[in-house]
Amino acid sequence: MNTRVLRIELKRSVAPLAGVVILAAALAFLYLIPGLWWSGTAGWTAQWTSLAMWTRSLLILLWPIAVGLGALQGLRDRRSGMYELLTSTPRPARHRAATLAGATALTLASAFALLVVVGGVQVVAGTEYMHLGWLPISLVGALSLVAGAVLGMGVGRALPSALTPPAMAVGAFVFTNLLRVSEASAVPEAAVPNRVSLLSPAVAQVSEMLLTLSASVHVGQTVWLLGMAATGFALLIAAAPRTRLLALTPLLAGAAIALLVLPSDPRRTYVVDEAAAAMVCDGPVCVTKAHQARLGDIVGPGKKALRLLHDALGSQAPVSIRENTALRASSATLERSRTSVLVDFDDGAIADTKGEDLTRAMLAQGMAPHCQPRTAVTRSGMPSETAAQGVAAGWVLGDLEPLRGTQHRLRDLTALAEPVWKKLKALPRAEQLSRLKAAHAAALSCKADPLSVLAGGGSP
C-alpha cells in the first residue's frame, strides 16, 4: 500500500475519529464508572490475563461503535457524488478498498493497543508474574474491531442510505447482547448454545483471576472474524447485486467453520491458566505463581498461625497454608480443607492486612473457615462467620479483637462477638476447647453456624 495515499486517506476519512472514539469510550468507561474491574485479584490492572479479559469485555460496547463508524465510512463515496467517477478510473477497486480499510484498521488496532498499554503500565508496576498467555486474547479483540469496521464499510457501500450506520450499530449491539455470557466462570451461562455465544467478540466480565480462554476459542473466533472481514472487503469492491450475494460466502463459511471449532461444553470455554496456578512455596506456605510477589509478606505470619493452630487444635489442626485456586460461581459455597488453611487474596482480611493482623486473619481462617460466599461488598463472607472467626482467633491469642480488612463495620462485628465471647470465657477451659473444636468441625462441614456453636446453641 502506498504510504502517501494512506496518509491522505487518514486525513480525509473518519478513520482517526474512529480510533479516538474507541479509545476515549473505553477509558471513560473504565475510569469514570466504578465497578468490579477496579477491585480484587481479577481487576483490570491486577494481572495481564485480567487486563486482556476486561478490555475484551468492553467490546460489548466498543464493537457496535466500530461497526457503525465503518458503515459511515462506507457511505463516503456515495455522499460525495464521486462514486461513478472513481469506478471509471483505471485504478483497481481492490486498491481503493484496501486503502480505505487499511486506514480504519490501523487506527482501530492502534486505539485498542493503546488501551492495553495504559493498563499494562499499571500491571507491570503491581505484579512480578510476566507471561504472554494474555496476548491471543488481546489480538483477537483488536481483530474483532477491524473486522467489524470493515464489514460495516462493505454494508455501507452496498446499502448507501443514511439509515445504514445507525442500523448497523444497533444491530451489532443487539447481536453482542443476545450472545452475552453472564459471568466468566468455570461454567459460564448464556441464553443461547455455548458455540453460538462465542461468535460474539466480547467476553464476560471477569470473576476469577486464574481463568483464561481456551485455544479452541481463539482459533474459532479468529476464523469467524477473518470471514467477516473478507465479506466486508468483498462488499467494498463488489459492483453487481450477484457479486454482493457471493461476497457473503466468506462470512457464512467462517461462521460454519467456527461453530465446528468452538467448544460446545461451557467448561471448555474458560479454563484454568495452569502456569499461573502453579504453586510457589516457602516451607508449608504456598501461593500461586501469579501472586508470588506476596509470598514474602505471608510466610512469617503464616508459619506463626500454623504453630498457634497446632497448639489449639492438636491433631485436628491444618498443617499448611495454601492459596485457594478452586473455581467457583459468585454464589457457590467456598472450598474448605481439613489439612490446609485456604487463603484468598480477594478476602480483605488477607489482602489488606500485614504482620499481627495477618497472623490473626490466617489463624481465624484455620479455626473457622468461611463457608458462605463472599460478597463483592464485604469480600469476607457473612458477618456472623467473621464474628465467629474473631472469637476463635481471640481465644487462641488471649484477647478479643474484630478482624480488620473485612469491610464489615467493626462495631457490628464486636456486637455479634462480645456476648458469645463472654459466654465462652465463663465456661471451664475444657468446655471452651470442646466448643472451639465443635465450631471448627461445623465450619468445615458447612452444616451449622460456628458462632451459634460457640455460644452453645448449635451442633456440627
N, C-alpha and C positions, 0 to 999 in steps of 0.2 A: 504494500500500500504506500502510495506517495505521501511522505510526511507533510509536504506543503499543503496538499489537498486536505489531509487530515486536520491540520491546524485551522484551515479555513472553515472546515465543517464544524469544528469545535466552537468557532466564533459565531457562526450564524445558525446554529441548531439549538435545541433545548437540552442537549446532552449535558453541558455544565450545570444547568439548572437542576436536572435530574439528580446528579451527584450531590449537589448541595442540599436538595430537599431530603434525600435519603439519609445523609449523614446527620443533618440537623434534626430530623424527626426522631432518629434513633437516640441521639444524645439527649434530646429533650425528654423523651420517654424515660430513659434510664436515670437521669439526674434530677428531673423535676417531679416525678411521681414516685412516692415511697412504695416499696414493695419487697417481695421475698428476694429479689435479685441483689439486695444490699445486706442480707443477713445470713449468718450461718456459714457452714463449711462449703455450701454449694452456691455462695454468692458469685456474682458475675466477674468479680476481680479476685476471687479466692484461689482458683486453680485454673490451669489452661483449658482443661476439658469443660469446666463450668463456664468459662468465658465463651468458648465456641458454642456451647449449647444455648446459653442465654441469647447470644446475638442471633442464632438461628431461630429462636422462638419469636424474635421481633419480626420475622418475615411474615407473620400473620397480618401485620400492618404495612410493612415495607414493600412486600411483593405486589399487592394491588396498586400501590403508588407507582412502582416501576412499570407495571403493565399499562396503566393509564397514561403515563407520560410517554411511553413508547408509542401508544396509539396516536397521541397528539403529534409526535414527531412524524409518524407515517402520513399524516394529513398535509404535510408542508407543501409538497409539490402541487397538489390539487388546489390548496388555498392560494398559492402564489400565481396560479394560472399558467405555469410553465411546464405542465406535465407533457403536453403534446410536443413542445419544443425539445424537451430533454429526451423523449423517446425517439426523436428524429435525428439525434446526433449519432456519430459513428461509435462513440464510447459504449462498450457493452453495459447492459443493465446491471450485470452482476458486479461490475466495478463500482458503479454508483451505490448499489445496495451495500457493498462491503464497506465503503467509506462511511455511509450513514450508520450502519450497525456498529462498525468498529468504534466510532466516536462515542456512541452511547455506552457500549460495552466497556470502554476504557474508563469512563467517568464513574459508572456504577460500581465496577470492580474496585476502583481506587477508593471510592467512598466507603465501601464495605471493609476494605483493607485498613483504612484509617480508623474506622470504628474498632477493629480488632487491636490496632496499635495502641489506641487510647486505653483500652482495658489491659492490654499486655504489659504496658509500663507499670501498672499497679500490681499486676500479678507477679512480675519479676521482683518487685520490692517486698512482696509478702510471702513468698514461698521459695524453698530450695529445690523443689521437685520439677525438673525440666524434662520435657519429652515432646515428641512430635505426633503423638497419637491423636491430638486435637485437630491437626491440620486438615485431614479429609473432611471433617465436619464443616470447617470454615470455607474450604474450597468449593464444596457443593453449595453452600449458601451464596457465595459470590456468583457461581454459575447460574443459580436459580434467578437472581436478579437480572443477569444478562439475558437468559433465555426468555424470561417473562417480558422484558422490554422489546426484544426482537420479535416475539410473537405479536405483541401489541402493535409494533410498526407494520408488520405484514397485514394484520387485520385492518389497521387504519388505512393502508394503501388500497386494500381490496374493497373496503366499505367506507368511502370518503364522505362521512357525514359528521356534523358537529356533535352528534349524539354518541358517536363511536367511543371516544376516550372515556367519558363518564360511564358508559355501559360496560366497557371492558374493566374499568377499575372496580365497579360494583360487582360484576360477575366474578372477578378474581377474589374479592373479599368474601363473597358468599361461598365460593369454592373452598378457600382455606378454612373457613369457619365450619362448614359442613363436615370437613375431614379432620377437624380438630381433635386432638387427643387431650384428655383432661389433665393428665399428670405423667411426667416421665418417671415411671416406677418400674418395678420388676414385672408387673402385669398392667400395662397401660390400657386405658379404656377409651373407646371411641364409639360413635354412633353407627359406624359403617365397618365392614370387614377390615381386618388389620392391613392387608395388602393395599386396599383402596385408600385407607387413611394415609399411607406412606407416599402417595402421589402428591400430597401437599408438601411444599418446600419448607414449611415451618415445622419445628418440633415442639413438644410440650414444654411447659415450664419445668425447670429442673428442681427435683426434690432430694436427690441423692448425689453426693459428691463423687462416688465411685462408679456411677453409671456412664456409659458411653454408647454410641450407636454401633451396631454390628457391621461387619464388612459387607454383608449382602444388602444392607440398607444403602450403603454408599454406592455400590455398583448399580443397584436397581434405580435409584434416584438419578444417578448420572446418565444412564441410558435414556430415561424418560425426559430429562431436561435437554439432552442433546437432540432428541427427536423434536421437542418443542421448538428449539432454536432453529433447527433445519426447516421446519414448516414455516416459521416466521420469515426466514430468509427467502424461501421459495415463493412465498406470497409477495415479497417485495419485488421480485423480478418477473412474476407472472403477469401476463397481459390478457390472456383469454380466459373465459369462465371455466373451460375444461382444464386448463393448466392450473387454475386455482384449486379445483377439486383434487387434482393429482397432488398438489402441494400438501394436502392433509395426510398423505401416506406416511411420511416420517413420524408425525405426531401419533398416529394410530399404531404404527409399528413399535415405536418407542414405548407406548403405554402397554402394548401386549407383551413385549419382552420384559419390561419392568415388573409386570404383575406375575410373571413366571419366576423372576429372581427374588423379589421382595419376600420376606418371611411371612408366612400365614399365621404362625404362632406368635402372639404378643410377647411371649417370654424370650423370643429370639430377636426382638427389636432393640430393646435397651438391655445391654449386657454389662456385667461387671468388668471393669478395667483391671485385669489380673495384675499387671505391673504396678499400678497404683495401690492395689490392695495388699501387695506383698508386705509381710511383717518385718519391721526393723526393731531389734530387741537390745536391751541392756539388762542382762540378767532376767528376772521374772517380769519385767515391764516392757511391753511391746506396743508399738504404734504402726500404722500403715506407712508405706514409703512416701505417700503423698503428704503425710504430716510428720516426716522425720525431723523437721526443724523444731518440733515441740517436745521431742523425746527428752532433751536435756532438762526441760522445765518440770517434767513429771516424775523423773526417775527417783530423786531423793524423797519427795513426799509420798510417792507410790510405795517404795520399799518400807517406809515408816508405817504407812497404812496397813501393809500386809503383816507386819510384826504385831501391830495392835489387834488386828483381826484374829490372828492366831492365839493371842493371849485371851481374847474374849470368847471365841467360839471353839477353840481347840481343833479337833479333827474335822469339824464341820466348816472350818474357815477356808476360803478360797486361797490358792497358792500362787496366783499370778494376776497381773493386770494386763488387760488386752483391749485395744481399741475395737469397738463393735463394728463389724463390717457387714452384718446381716442387712439385706434389703427389706424394706417394709413400706407399706402404704401409710399415709398420714394418720389413718385411724386404727392401725394394727397394733396388737399387743406387742410390747417390746420383748426382745430376746433376753433370756436370763441364763446364768450359768452357775453351777454349784462349785466349779473349780477355779473360775476366773472372775475378777471384778471387771465388768464390761464398761468401759468409759466411752463417751461420745462427745466429740468436740462441738456438737450442736447443743449440748447441755450447758447452760450458762454457768452452773456451779463448777463445771470442769474447765470450760474455755475462758472464763473471766476471772479466775482466781489464781493465786500463787501461794507458795510457802505453806504456812499452817492452815490457811483457809482451804487450800487444795488438798492437803492431807485429810482434813475433816470431811471434805466432799467425797473423796475416794473411800474413806472409811465408812461414811454413810451409805454409799452405793453398795459396798460389800456387805454391810449389816442388813440392809433392807432394799434390795434392788428395785428400781422403778418397774412397774407393771403397766400402768395406764400410759397411753400415747402422750408424748409431749405435744404441746400446742405451739403454734407459731408465736404466741404472745409470751408465754411464760418460759418456754424452752426447757422446762424441768418437771413436767408431769403435774398431777393434781396436788393441790395444797396439802391434803391430808397425808399423801405419801411423803411429801417433802418434810412435813412436820414430824412424821414417824422417823424419817432418816435423822432429823435433828436430835430427837430424843435418844435414838440408839447410839449415834456418834457421841452425844453428850455423856451418856452413861459410861462409855469407854474412856473418854477424856476427862471425866470428872466435873464438867460444867455444861450447862445447857446454853447453847447459842444457836440461833437460826442459821441455816445455810445461806451463804451470800452468793450473789451472782444469779439467783434463780428468777429474778424479776417479780417474784411474789412479794407483796409488802411484808416487811419484817414484823410489823405489829400483828398482822394476820397470822403469820406462822407462829409467833410467840403465843397468841391467844389460843391456838389449837394445841400447842405443845405443852404449855405450863401445867394445865390440870392433869394431863397424863404423866408428866414428869413427877409431880408431887405424889400421885398415887403410887407410881413405880418405886420412888425412893422411900416410901413409907413401909414397903414390904421387906421381909428378911432377904439377905443377899442371895440366898439360894433361889428364892422365888423370883427375884429380879432377873437372875440369869436364865431361869426357866422361861420367863416371858420373852426375854430377848431372843432366845433360840426359837421359840414358837413364832415370834414376829418374823424372824429370818426365814423360817420354813414357809410362812404364809405368803411372804413377798415372792419367794421362789416359785411357789405353786400358783400364785395369782388367783387364789380361791378365797382369800379373806383380806380385810383391810388391816395392814400391820399396825396402824395407830389404835384401832379397836382392840387388837390382840394385846398390845402393850398396856392398854387400860383395863384388860381383864374381861372385855365384853365380846370377844370373838375367838375363834379357833381355826387353825390352818386346815 
